[in-house]
Amino acid sequence: MRSKVRSPKPAQPSHNFHPRNRHRGHYDFASLVQCCPELKPFVKTKPCGEPTIDFTDPAAVKLLNRALLISSYDIRGWDIPAGYLCPPIPGRADYLHVMADLLAAGNGGVPPSGPSVSVLDIGTGANCVYPLIGHAEYGWRFVGSDIDPQAIANARRIIAANPGMSADIEFRRQSEPRHIFQNVIKSGECFDLTLCNPPFHASAAAAAAGSRRKWQNLGKGNLAKDKPTLNFGGHSAELWCPGGEEGFITRMITESSRIPRQCLWFSSLVSKSASLPRIVQELKRAGVRQSTTLNMSQGQKQSRAIVWTFFSQEEQIAWRADPAARQAMLNQTI
């Protein structure tokens, strides 16, 4: 008999960023410019006298990311091709820290570290920030998957510029866009965790409408008229897919139920709270043992991650404590 779907209780983020997030507080632009001199021409002064950048300028945002990765994680050579998604580093770091707390619940309350922790990043993108930050913070081993060969090529170039990471970060192309785990997770392979920042929109038109709203919210006029390049960028596969984030995550849940013993915790970001009812319904249909929504607060922005597992709490503890038990569980059916 399956146990009741319950919610684990990992540590929650603080009012703004997670306590371990290196990006709490204001940016130290003097230090960032010292690390990345290319950022200096983009630093301006607010009327109050504080330094800042134009966060609607994609070149400024990309250089800010590069500076943050150098100063906080000693990651060199980070760059992305024009038009690719340029994610906010502080928010992405928060997701990783919250997931580390999730894993800590089965590890005596201590976030596990080192290459024995294996993580799959679905849709790693050209920026590959989750493997970069996750390895720098916790020493985890990563597999990043993507359907875009150019994105994977750029991610490999970044890792090549940071040879200390090359042994623990690899990339695999998903050859079939309809699948998520199939063709990526190998037979007999297991992961402690999956990460995913799914495409939010259900169509190219919806993605364009979302971009117009964002541009107008930034007070930059009419997107259809001005045709600016948005600060976050994003190719089609990064911004939309059939069914949007609901469709993507429900497909992820369905595929996870076919490999329930090959991953301890599955997870995904969820951009819209309105997506949760269908996702929760799909989790119940899949017969997961535990699931919960973890809320994250970064200033005025609210985000959330949905997590689920097919392992009992006792099995979660055994997974981390006993590799032989983990292998035995891998061969079990549920």
LINJO-V541173 format. One record per run of one state. SS is the DSSP state (a for helix, b for strand, c for the rest). FROM is the first residue (numbers start at 1). LEN is the number of residues. If there is no record, write none. Layout:
SS	FROM	LEN
SS	FROM	LEN
//
This chain:
c	1	5
b	6	1
c	7	22
a	29	7
c	36	1
a	37	6
c	43	1
b	44	2
c	46	5
b	51	2
c	53	5
a	58	16
c	74	15
a	89	16
c	105	13
b	118	5
c	123	6
a	129	10
c	139	2
b	141	6
c	147	2
a	149	12
c	161	2
a	163	3
c	166	3
b	169	5
c	174	17
b	191	6
c	197	4
b	201	1
c	202	2
a	204	14
c	218	5
a	223	4
c	227	9
a	236	4
b	240	1
c	241	3
a	244	13
c	257	6
b	263	8
c	271	2
a	273	14
c	287	3
b	290	9
c	299	2
b	301	9
c	310	3
a	313	9
c	322	1
a	323	8
c	331	4
//
